[in-house]
Amino acid sequence: MNSYIEKEKEYIFQTYKRYPISIEKGIGCRLYDFEGNSYLDFLGGIAVNALGHSHPKVLKALHEQMEKYLHISNYFYQEPQIKLAEKLTQMSPYDKVFFSNSGTEATEAALKLARLWGNKYSKSKVISFTNAFHGRSYGALSLMDKALYKENMGPFLQDINIIAYNNIEAIRANINNDTSAVILEFIQGEGGIVGVSEDFVKELFELRDKLGFIIIADEIQSGAGRTGKLFAFEHYGVKPDIITMAKGIGGGLPLGGVLTTNQIATLFGYGTHGTTYGGNALACAAGLVVLEELEAGLLHQVTENGNYLKSELIQIKELFPNHISEVRGIGFLQGLSLSFEASELVVELRNHKIIGNATSGNVLRIIPPLIVTKLEIDEFITALKQSIDIIKK
Ligand SMILES: Cc1ncc(COP(=O)(O)O)c(C=O)c1O
């Protein structure tokens, strides 16, 4: 119903550049609009719908929980929260979870922990990196350098130093005894699917062990199995001190959080941090299904199908050497670096009934639901080839 497009303009803040379609429903990796068109979803709610749309196990878990309660507040011990926290700690090398509703709030919690750590050990500076994305609150924006998100909104938090991403010299020059924490995405998502090098990670963790600051891994986009491991840092054989998570971890419901060690978790005492909705029962019930599915074979499937996607993308790059400069990423967090605006390709893909996504201007970001099949990947690849062919002409 296209009247929704007009009504949206009339009633809602114009902060989102929406695709010109109104979706009625989603099933698996497909979205259906009110006109009866179906689209293959290679956006997955911006890396949220890990198990696609209307996954029967998610719906079953939600129905079962809905019949018990929707919300009771964090005054109570809540079964779905505790089960999910137990699972997260079993599947990761961490001890404790704090649940939030979103990625931004996870960043806020991590930043507060960083300040508490710093104040305890007389270290004042937090280091973050160019091109990062950590959310939209003042804390998160203070960690980011992209002008669009910050213009005319200052002042921002003090004692934050944004330095060049993936640059060993920059960390050597800027990290010292006064550093309380470093926050990074092991693979920058909004920043154009750019991963850190092994050497950079090695240097960063050696500096941590020498100087005693904490490392926060923002796994909000790269976590929840998207790279074939529960968290992207696992590809590097290191253990950050705090993990921030959101997006896929709630399987489509608003859920985020931080995972950390017992030692760091005690920096928050009773009442020093909290949220009304964080760890909502429905979101946690869905989150538990996501983790169970990842453990039951989906992680393995992401690795296998992600490798398949990558090999297909590399072939496409070879077909269009003047239009594709690089294939980046791993699992279902991949990107094509293009010689033209990626939004042009997103429009053409949509003409081929594929929902794609552009980031960082010239990067086609490929973040389908983790359950996407090889056949669906083939469908995407065929449409991608045809779309680039049309743009090229
Ligand atoms: C790496 C990263 N961190 C933080 C955020 C913010 O998460 P949210 O939009 O849930 O607040 C995002 C969202 O895109 C993200 O990709």
The ligand as a Tripos MOL2 file, in Angstrom:
@<TRIPOS>MOLECULE
LIG
   16    16     1     0     0
SMALL
NO_CHARGES

@<TRIPOS>ATOM
      1 C1         29.3030   -1.8740   15.0470 C.3       1 LIG1
      2 C2         28.0750   -1.1930   15.5550 C.ar      1 LIG1
      3 N1         28.0620   -0.6700   16.7880 N.ar      1 LIG1
      4 C3         26.9790   -0.0680   17.2910 C.ar      1 LIG1
      5 C4         25.8100    0.0570   16.5700 C.ar      1 LIG1
      6 C5         24.5960    0.7190   17.1590 C.3       1 LIG1
      7 O1         23.5920   -0.2140   17.4010 O.3       1 LIG1
      8 P1         22.0610    0.2170   17.5440 P.3       1 LIG1
      9 O2         21.6400    0.7780   16.2300 O.co2     1 LIG1
     10 O3         21.3530   -1.0470   17.9480 O.co2     1 LIG1
     11 O4         21.9900    1.2350   18.6430 O.co2     1 LIG1
     12 C6         25.7670   -0.4720   15.2680 C.ar      1 LIG1
     13 C7         24.5690   -0.3050   14.4390 C.2       1 LIG1
     14 O5         24.6300   -0.3230   13.2280 O.2       1 LIG1
     15 C8         26.9220   -1.1020   14.7440 C.ar      1 LIG1
     16 O6         26.9410   -1.6270   13.5210 O.3       1 LIG1
@<TRIPOS>BOND
     1     1     2 1
     2     2     3 ar
     3     2    15 ar
     4     3     4 ar
     5     4     5 ar
     6     5     6 1
     7     5    12 ar
     8     6     7 1
     9     7     8 1
    10     8     9 2
    11     8    10 1
    12     8    11 1
    13    12    13 1
    14    12    15 ar
    15    13    14 2
    16    15    16 1
@<TRIPOS>SUBSTRUCTURE
     1 LIG1         1 GROUP 0 **** ****
